């Protein structure tokens, strides 16, 4: 999951909200959650032989309210 914000003007709210990543699997896959993202559920995923797994990128606007449960390889 990747998103972009051009940064030309500050935006106080979430750029993406209420995202559910559930029951996914993949060989050497990864999830990246960053910047202005809120209310995310990461649950029941299996990322086999993943080099990165789940990445939380905290830059100028941190992700908020991220819940993760019952994952393998993250």
Buried (B, 14 or more C-beta within 10 A) or exposed (E): EEEEBEEEEEEEEBEBEEBEBEEBEBEEBBBBBBBBBBBBBBBBBBBEEBEEBBEBEEEEBBBEEBEBEEBEBB
